[in-house]
């Protein structure tokens, strides 16, 4: 996948795990998203998860199949977190064809060309981050994160998040945001220890780049210009 990226600068203070007098065991954190040195007003859609180290844990069973709906040449929502082994449905609600695929990381699949009113399913059978695109419409993108742990949370617009019911122990901490370069996110992964009681992970500073600004089609080529007479494209 061809991407454009800029220099990433992230400041992560030392992880200080604070125990409180309360018996509830939750983990709080704060995310600050910046771009070109400026703080952004919206710091939502950062995912932080904790995977137990040396202890097997079962991800929650999937009770319903979430959807990534194709509508107005966009995926809705554009971010999903599912348990490893879970399924996602990809219904086409646009009045033209789509071709959903993911060939770069995580789950590799190609759903082929399918028309309005039809749907497809994908099982994300192992943990990983899958970048989802359409082979026809270059502007369409989404991310599905399959996790082998129930301990995760997604930040709100203020950058706040809380992971509930985390038992004390050792964990591998990982973080994801679609606007941050993958190499920069990998450097932030680390092992931590959760002490008994309510804990806090501190603040994470994430620098957004143009990581999602460009990508190739499923053949590794640049996208063709839209053809007005093609049933795969909406007419003006």
Secondary structure, DSSP 8 states (H G I E B T S, - for coil): -----------B--------SSS---EEEEEEEEETTEE-S-----EEEEEESSS--------S-EE-EEETTEEESSEEEEETTEEEE--B-SSS-B-EEE-SSSS-EE---B-TT---EEEE-SSEEEEEEESS-TT-EEEEEEES-S-EEE--TTSEEEE-S--SEEEEEEEE-TTS-HHHHHHH-EEEEE-SSSEEEEEEEEE--STTS----TTSS------TT-TTS---
